[in-house]
Each structure stands twice: as C-alpha cells, then as structure tokens.
Amino acid sequence: MDQVGSVMLTVVATGGLFAPLLFIFLYLLRPALFLPVVFLCISGGILFGAVAGTILSVIGITASSLLFYAIAQRFPRSANRILMLKQKLIGRHTSFTTSQVALMRLVPFIHFHILSVCLMETNRNWRSYGKASFLSSIPLAAAYSFAGTWLRYLPPAAIGGVMIILLICIYLMRKKEFTIKWEEFFKESA
C-alpha cells in the first residue's frame, strides 16, 4: 500500500497544472488501490498546502461518496452487504446524524463506506446525500490537511486522548430516539 501510494503521489506531484485533477481522480481510485482517506488528506496538505489540500480533499471525498452512492444504486446486492455489516457492527436501529458521521470520519479506523451507508439511511435521495456527504467531509479534510505533518510526531498517548474525546462527542451528539418498524415489533417468534 505504501509503495502504491508513493507512486501515485509522485505522479500527482509531477502532474503540473493537472495535479489537482489527478489528486481528485486519485480519490475516485482510492477504494480499488486500498488507500485510506486519511493518507490522501495528509498527502493533500503536504502537496498543495493546508487550504488548497483541504479544498481538493473535500472535492475528492465528496466525489468518491457520490460515486459510491451511484454504485450502490446500480448494484443493490453489494450495498446490502455493507448495510448488513453496518447492522452487525453498529446495530439495526442505530442511525447517525450528519454531524456524528462527520466526527466519526475523523477516526481513521472506522470504515469510510460504512459511514457512507449511515448517511444513505438518513438521506434517501441523491441531493440530500450529496449535501450530507459534503458537510461530513469538511472536518476530515481540514483536520488532516492542516495537521498532516503534526500528526506524525504526536505521541500515542495524545492520539488516544483525542480518540476518547471524539467518542464522547459522538455519544453526546447522538440521536436520542430510534424507530422500530411495526412488523418488527409485532414479529412472531418462530
């Protein structure tokens, strides 16, 4: 993964005027290349600077999310697999707000597309999903583009503290109600 990422970033860095377009295209290829989103955000901050890296990362993350939405609509069986995985890991009746997803995207080890499925559950059409995806990508892109080099030198204890603070924020911002469908509530036990 490091070699693929290094080669791709070298291509982007030597791309000249097309470097921003190549960087955004790299976000679209990211799932196939098994590159983490955080890696690309940090790389965007290093290659283009904090502000331009943030802007390009937000565009790339949003484009990647919209591509995922289109693929999920085209291939519902694949999307159902990710939905079932989400239900096993998080719960069937758990739903997250856009702000919760934005905070969870800051945590590097939470799968990006499981969070996209969480957004798909609460935003039923393309337009609202695109808006939620855009808004939830801003903190991720800004945090890792601005602090990309700083995060490399952060001690493990500080990283653990930041993760605990994020988890507390996610819990406090949760949706305080859940809906059980009529059929599930009155489901006969066999």
C-alpha positions, 0 to 999 in steps of 0.5 A: 500500500505504501509503495502504491501510494508513493507512486501515485503521489509522485505522479500527482506531484509531477502532474503540473497544472493537472495535479489537482485533477489527478489528486481528485481522480486519485480519490475516485481510485482510492477504494480499488488501490486500498488507500485510506482517506486519511493518507490522501488528506495528509498527502493533500496538505503536504502537496498543495498546502493546508487550504488548497489540500483541504479544498481538493480533499473535500472535492475528492471525498465528496466525489468518491461518496457520490460515486459510491452512492451511484454504485450502490444504486446500480448494484443493490446486492453489494450495498446490502452487504455493507448495510448488513455489516453496518447492522452487525457492527453498529446495530439495526436501529442505530442511525447517525446524524450528519454531524456524528458521521462527520466526527466519526470520519475523523477516526481513521479506523472506522470504515469510510463506506460504512459511514457512507451507508449511515448517511444513505439511511438518513438521506434517501435521495441523491441531493440530500446525500450529496449535501450530507456527504459534503458537510461530513467531509469538511472536518476530515479534510481540514483536520488532516490537511492542516495537521498532516505533518503534526500528526506524525510526531504526536505521541500515542498517548495524545492520539488516544486522548483525542480518540476518547474525546471524539467518542464522547462527542459522538455519544453526546451528539447522538440521536436520542430516539430510534424507530422500530418498524411495526412488523418488527415489533409485532414479529412472531417468534418462530 
